[in-house]
């Protein structure tokens, strides 16, 4: 698959691709692999091509317009009218997971009196 065809297919599926330097294409490939449950290696090979051909993309949990973060797959979804319009790989999602897991607890103090 040529780079142009790859970028077009990723865009059709809602994955942001198409920067001149290829960085957005790499991020889009990472996102499609994450959506399919594959490792984050960014390689478009024999495991990724069938995923692209099948049109794999995550579904929105809610309706309406929203931004959703899939913590398990570390994806950020832009939802419009209940449908996923854009899928991004999300370092923010991994930060949220780490923060939630390591959230410090506040020491309890006795009320004066």
C-alpha positions in Angstrom: 0.0 0.0 0.0 1.4 3.4 -1.0 1.8 6.1 1.6 -0.9 8.2 -0.2 -3.3 5.2 -0.2 -2.6 4.5 3.5 -3.2 8.1 4.4 -6.5 8.1 2.5 -7.7 4.9 4.1 -6.8 6.1 7.6 -8.7 9.4 6.9 -11.7 7.5 5.6 -11.8 5.6 8.9 -11.5 8.8 11.0 -7.8 8.4 11.9 -5.9 11.7 11.5 -3.2 11.2 8.9 -1.5 13.2 6.2 1.3 15.4 7.5 4.1 16.1 5.1 6.7 14.7 7.4 4.7 11.5 8.2 4.3 12.1 11.9 0.5 12.3 11.8 0.5 9.1 9.6 2.6 7.3 12.2 0.2 8.5 15.0 -2.8 7.3 12.9 -1.2 3.9 12.4 -0.5 3.6 16.2 -4.2 4.5 16.8 -5.6 2.0 14.4 -3.4 -0.7 15.9 -4.5 0.3 19.4 -8.2 0.2 18.3 -7.6 -3.4 17.0 -5.8 -4.5 20.2 -2.4 -4.9 18.4 0.9 -3.8 19.9 2.0 -0.2 19.4 4.8 -0.7 16.9 3.5 1.6 14.1 4.2 -1.0 11.4 1.8 -1.4 8.5 2.3 -5.1 7.8 0.4 -8.3 7.6 -1.5 -7.7 10.9 -2.4 -4.1 10.2 -3.5 -4.3 6.6 -6.5 -6.6 7.4 -7.5 -4.2 10.2 -7.5 -1.3 7.7 -9.4 -3.4 5.1 -12.1 -4.4 7.7 -12.5 -0.7 8.7 -11.8 -1.2 12.3 -12.6 1.8 14.5 -13.9 2.2 18.0 -17.5 3.0 18.8 -18.7 5.9 20.9 -20.1 5.0 24.4 -22.6 7.9 24.5 -24.7 9.9 22.1 -24.5 13.5 21.0 -21.3 15.5 20.7 -18.4 14.7 23.0 -14.8 13.9 23.5 -14.2 10.4 24.9 -11.1 8.8 26.2 -10.7 5.1 26.0 -8.3 4.4 28.8 -7.8 0.8 28.1 -6.8 1.4 24.4 -5.4 4.9 25.1 -7.5 6.5 22.4 -9.1 9.9 22.2 -12.4 9.9 20.3 -14.1 12.9 18.9 -17.9 12.1 18.8 -20.4 14.1 16.7 -24.0 13.1 16.6 -23.3 9.9 18.4 -20.7 8.7 15.9 -17.0 8.7 16.1 -15.6 11.2 13.7 -11.9 11.3 14.7 -9.7 8.8 16.5 -6.3 9.9 18.0 -3.8 8.0 20.0 -3.7 9.6 23.4 -0.8 10.2 25.7 -3.3 12.0 27.8 -5.2 8.7 28.3 -2.1 7.0 29.6 -1.4 10.0 31.9 -5.0 9.7 33.3 -4.6 6.0 33.9 -1.3 6.5 35.7 -2.6 9.5 37.7 -5.7 7.5 38.8 -3.6 4.5 39.9 -1.1 6.6 41.9 -3.4 9.3 43.3 -2.2 10.2 46.7 -4.6 10.1 49.6 -5.0 13.1 51.8 -4.2 12.6 55.4 -7.3 13.0 57.6 -7.0 15.5 60.3 -9.2 15.8 63.4 -11.6 18.7 63.5 -10.6 21.3 66.2 -12.5 21.1 69.4 
